Amino acid sequence: MEITAGLRERKKAETRLAVHEAALRLTVEHGLEHVTVEAIADAANISRRTFSNYFASKEDALLYGDEQRIRLLVERIRTRPAEESAWRALHQAAHDAYCQMGGPDRQWVIRARLAKRHPSLLARQLANQTNLERELAQVIAERDGGGSGPRPQVMAAAFLVAIRIATHLWTDEHETRPLDEIMDDVLDEMARPFDDRPLGGDRPFDDDRPTRQDA
């Protein structure tokens, strides 16, 4: 039974990957607006109904690789040493996952550029990350001793945004620098406080407000 279940899951994974690759290929060749679910299903040698069993839309099929990449990160974070701080574990997990994948492949580049070019695809990308963000926040909370407060959610959101920004910068620079180098820079910057001044009073930013001269 275990062998049969394993073969079934492997077949499903192979089908998802085939659909994802077909979606990418057709989108690059014809443009997102001209690609249909039916065309993707035909290119992957599956039925329209089978497509629906794996993906809710063509956008989901296109972004499957990104989802797998983030899930790999989550698993990497779970295995980081317990004595590491949560942010250090996130940062090191990103580096380790990058090395394990042997660096970004061309599909990674294509997905990043398509997401920047098509608002609907970017919106779907952000929506798909919501569940992963919750899962990541749970991992952070467990590492921090399960404490309450917004810290795990804020850190998870900041981490995912940092990864997205690094990828966009990398494509903007036409891949002239290694992605992991840019990722390190962005994660380090994200870890810096935006305002390191002590807070005081009910309205701590009053000093920053511009003054208006009475006429």
C-alpha positions in Angstrom: 0.0 0.0 0.0 2.8 2.4 0.9 4.6 1.7 -2.4 1.3 2.3 -4.4 0.7 5.5 -2.5 4.2 6.7 -3.2 3.9 6.0 -6.9 0.6 7.8 -7.0 2.1 10.9 -5.3 5.0 10.9 -7.7 2.7 10.7 -10.7 0.8 13.6 -9.3 4.0 15.6 -8.8 5.1 14.8 -12.4 1.7 15.9 -13.8 1.8 19.2 -11.8 5.3 19.9 -13.1 4.3 19.1 -16.7 1.3 21.4 -16.5 3.5 24.2 -15.0 6.1 23.8 -17.7 3.5 23.9 -20.4 1.9 27.0 -19.0 5.3 28.8 -18.9 6.2 27.7 -22.4 2.9 28.9 -23.9 2.9 32.1 -22.0 6.4 33.0 -23.2 5.4 32.1 -26.8 2.0 33.8 -27.0 1.6 36.1 -24.0 -0.5 35.5 -20.9 -3.7 37.1 -22.3 -3.7 34.7 -25.2 -3.1 31.5 -23.3 -6.2 29.5 -22.2 -6.5 26.6 -19.7 -7.6 24.4 -22.6 -4.4 25.1 -24.5 -2.3 24.4 -21.4 -4.1 21.1 -20.8 -3.6 20.1 -24.4 0.1 20.9 -24.3 0.4 18.8 -21.1 -1.5 15.9 -22.6 -4.3 16.0 -20.0 -8.0 16.8 -20.0 -9.5 20.1 -19.0 -11.1 18.3 -16.0 -7.7 16.9 -15.0 -6.2 20.4 -15.1 -8.9 21.5 -12.6 -7.9 18.8 -10.2 -4.4 20.3 -10.0 -4.8 24.0 -10.5 -7.6 26.5 -10.1 -6.4 28.8 -12.9 -3.7 29.3 -15.4 -2.1 31.8 -13.0 -1.8 29.1 -10.4 -0.2 26.7 -12.9 2.3 29.4 -13.8 3.3 30.1 -10.2 3.6 26.5 -9.1 7.4 26.7 -9.1 7.3 29.7 -6.8 5.1 27.9 -4.3 7.4 24.9 -4.3 10.4 27.1 -3.7 8.7 28.8 -0.7 7.7 25.4 0.7 11.3 24.3 0.5 12.3 27.4 2.4 9.8 26.6 5.2 11.2 23.0 5.5 14.7 24.4 5.6 13.7 26.8 8.4 12.2 23.9 10.5 15.6 22.1 10.4 17.7 25.1 11.4 19.5 24.8 14.9 17.3 25.8 17.8 19.8 28.2 19.2 19.6 30.5 16.1 17.4 33.6 16.3 14.3 33.4 14.1 15.5 36.0 11.6 19.0 34.3 11.4 17.3 31.0 10.7 15.2 32.6 7.9 18.2 34.2 6.4 20.3 31.1 6.5 17.5 28.9 5.2 17.1 31.1 2.2 20.8 30.8 1.5 20.8 27.0 2.0 17.7 26.6 -0.3 19.4 28.7 -3.0 22.5 26.5 -2.9 20.5 23.3 -2.9 18.7 24.4 -6.0 22.0 25.2 -7.6 21.0 28.8 -8.1 17.9 30.1 -10.0 17.0 28.4 -13.2 15.5 30.0 -16.3 12.0 29.2 -15.2 12.6 31.3 -12.0 13.6 34.2 -14.2 10.6 33.8 -16.4 8.2 33.7 -13.5 9.7 36.8 -11.9 9.5 38.8 -15.1 5.9 37.6 -15.9 4.7 38.6 -12.4 6.2 42.1 -12.9 4.6 42.5 -16.3 1.1 41.2 -15.5 -0.8 42.7 -12.5 -3.2 39.8 -12.4 -0.4 37.3 -12.1 1.3 39.4 -9.4 -2.0 39.5 -7.5 -2.3 35.8 -7.7 1.3 35.4 -6.5 0.6 37.5 -3.4 -2.7 35.6 -2.7 -1.0 32.3 -3.0 1.6 33.4 -0.5 -1.0 34.1 2.2 -1.3 30.5 3.4 2.5 30.1 3.2 2.9 33.2 5.2 0.7 31.8 8.0 2.7 28.5 7.9 5.9 30.5 8.1 4.6 32.6 11.0 3.7 29.4 12.9 7.3 28.1 12.4 8.7 31.4 13.7 6.3 31.4 16.7 7.4 27.8 17.6 11.1 28.9 17.3 10.4 31.9 19.6 8.8 29.7 22.2 5.2 30.2 21.1 4.9 33.7 22.4 1.9 35.8 21.5 1.9 39.1 19.7 2.4 40.2 16.1 6.1 39.4 15.8 5.8 36.1 14.0 3.3 37.5 11.4 5.4 40.6 10.9 8.6 38.7 10.5 7.0 36.2 8.1 5.6 38.9 5.9 8.8 40.9 5.9 10.8 37.8 4.9 8.6 36.9 2.0 8.6 40.5 0.8 12.4 40.6 1.0 12.7 37.5 -1.2 10.3 39.0 -3.7 12.2 42.4 -3.7 15.5 40.6 -4.2 14.2 38.6 -7.1 12.8 41.8 -8.8 16.1 43.6 -8.3 18.0 40.7 -9.7 15.9 40.7 -12.9 16.1 44.5 -13.1 19.9 44.2 -13.1 19.7 41.6 -15.8 21.2 39.0 -13.5 24.6 40.7 -13.5 25.0 39.9 -9.8 24.3 36.5 -8.1 20.8 36.4 -6.7 22.0 35.1 -3.3 24.2 38.2 -3.0 21.2 40.5 -3.6 19.1 38.4 -1.3 21.7 38.9 1.5 21.7 42.6 1.0 17.9 42.9 1.1 17.5 40.6 4.1 20.2 42.6 6.0 18.4 45.8 5.1 15.1 44.4 6.2 16.6 43.5 9.6 17.6 47.1 10.2 15.1 49.2 12.2 13.4 51.9 10.3 13.4 54.2 13.3 15.9 53.6 16.1 14.8 56.7 18.1 13.2 56.1 21.5 9.5 56.6 21.5 8.0 59.1 23.9 4.6 60.6 24.5 1.4 59.8 22.7 2.5 61.1 19.3 6.1 60.1 18.8 6.4 61.5 15.3 5.2 65.0 16.0 8.7 66.4 15.6 8.7 65.1 12.0 5.5 66.9 11.1 6.1 70.0 8.8 5.2 73.3 10.5 2.8 75.6 8.7 3.2 79.3 9.0 0.0 81.3 9.5 -0.7 83.8 6.8 
